[in-house]
Amino acid sequence: VEWALKAIRFAFGSGVQTCSVIATRSGNGVMEVLQQQGHYAPPSLDALEKVFERALGLKKGRVFVDTWEIGFLSHCPVCFDARKHRLECMNLGQHVLPQISCNCQSAHA
């Protein structure tokens, strides 16, 4: 979360007007090797939401989060669709919406 925000702050500080946040995906072999070596951990939906919320809060430019096939970020079939919809609405409105409440989130706190 912190490194993503540092990159976003740097981009805005360099004059960028729009940032896209795309969750790192495995599947090309490199990320799996890095994960085995302890240098990479897959992102979570919680982390993506935090980055997006904080980036929008900077109010330095437009921020969008990629929601294409982000199901791999979630471990809860109960709240995933609502959380993805929230992110999509935040993309359109460019402001933070109330978080979706689910028992799964207290299990990860």
C-alpha positions as CSV (number, residue, x, y, z in Angstrom):
1,V,0.0,0.0,0.0
2,E,2.7,2.5,1.0
3,W,4.9,1.8,-2.1
4,A,1.9,2.2,-4.4
5,L,1.0,5.5,-2.8
6,K,4.6,6.7,-3.1
7,A,4.5,5.9,-6.8
8,I,1.2,7.8,-7.1
9,R,2.5,10.8,-5.2
10,F,5.6,10.8,-7.4
11,A,3.5,10.6,-10.6
12,F,1.3,13.5,-9.5
13,G,4.4,15.5,-8.4
14,S,5.8,15.0,-11.8
15,G,2.8,16.6,-13.5
16,V,0.7,13.5,-14.2
17,Q,-3.0,14.3,-14.2
18,T,-4.3,10.7,-14.2
19,C,-3.1,7.5,-12.4
20,S,-4.3,4.0,-12.9
21,V,-3.8,1.4,-10.2
22,I,-3.5,-2.2,-11.5
23,A,-3.1,-5.1,-9.0
24,T,0.0,-7.2,-9.7
25,R,-1.0,-10.5,-11.3
26,S,1.0,-13.7,-11.2
27,G,1.0,-16.2,-14.0
28,N,4.1,-15.3,-16.0
29,G,6.5,-17.3,-13.9
30,V,8.5,-14.3,-12.6
31,M,6.1,-13.4,-9.8
32,E,5.9,-17.1,-8.7
33,V,9.7,-17.2,-8.4
34,L,9.7,-13.9,-6.4
35,Q,7.0,-15.3,-4.1
36,Q,8.9,-18.5,-3.5
37,Q,11.9,-16.3,-2.6
38,G,9.9,-14.2,-0.2
39,H,10.2,-11.1,-2.3
40,Y,6.5,-10.9,-3.4
41,A,3.1,-11.4,-1.7
42,P,0.0,-11.3,-3.8
43,P,-2.2,-8.2,-3.3
44,S,-5.5,-8.3,-1.5
45,L,-8.8,-6.6,-2.2
46,D,-8.3,-4.8,1.2
47,A,-5.0,-3.4,0.0
48,L,-6.4,-2.3,-3.4
49,E,-9.3,-0.5,-1.6
50,K,-6.8,1.3,0.8
51,V,-4.6,2.4,-2.1
52,F,-7.6,3.7,-4.0
53,E,-9.2,5.5,-1.1
54,R,-5.9,7.2,0.0
55,A,-5.0,8.1,-3.6
56,L,-8.4,9.8,-4.2
57,G,-7.9,11.6,-0.9
58,L,-4.8,13.2,-2.2
59,K,-7.0,15.3,-4.6
60,K,-4.0,15.8,-6.9
61,G,-5.6,14.3,-10.0
62,R,-7.9,11.6,-11.3
63,V,-7.2,8.0,-10.1
64,F,-8.7,4.9,-11.5
65,V,-8.5,1.3,-10.3
66,D,-8.5,-1.6,-12.7
67,T,-11.4,-3.9,-11.8
68,W,-10.9,-6.4,-14.7
69,E,-10.9,-9.9,-13.3
70,I,-10.0,-8.8,-9.8
71,G,-11.8,-11.8,-8.3
72,F,-8.4,-13.3,-7.4
73,L,-7.9,-10.6,-4.8
74,S,-10.9,-11.6,-2.8
75,H,-11.5,-14.6,-0.6
76,C,-15.1,-13.9,0.2
77,P,-17.9,-14.7,-2.3
78,V,-20.4,-12.9,-0.1
79,C,-19.1,-9.3,-0.4
80,F,-16.9,-9.4,-3.5
81,D,-19.5,-8.3,-6.0
82,A,-20.6,-5.3,-3.8
83,R,-16.9,-4.3,-3.2
84,K,-16.1,-4.5,-6.9
85,H,-19.2,-2.4,-7.7
86,R,-18.1,0.2,-5.1
87,L,-14.7,0.5,-6.8
88,E,-16.4,0.9,-10.2
89,C,-18.6,3.7,-8.8
90,M,-15.6,5.3,-7.2
91,N,-13.9,5.2,-10.6
92,L,-16.8,7.1,-12.1
93,G,-17.4,9.6,-9.3
94,Q,-13.8,10.1,-8.2
95,H,-14.7,10.2,-4.5
96,V,-14.5,7.7,-1.7
97,L,-17.7,5.8,-1.0
98,P,-18.6,4.0,2.3
99,Q,-16.9,0.7,2.7
100,I,-18.9,-2.5,2.3
101,S,-19.4,-4.3,5.6
102,C,-18.9,-8.0,5.8
103,N,-17.8,-10.5,8.5
104,C,-14.9,-11.6,6.3
105,Q,-13.2,-8.3,6.9
106,S,-13.1,-8.7,10.7
107,A,-11.4,-12.1,10.1
108,H,-8.5,-10.3,8.3
109,A,-8.2,-7.4,10.7
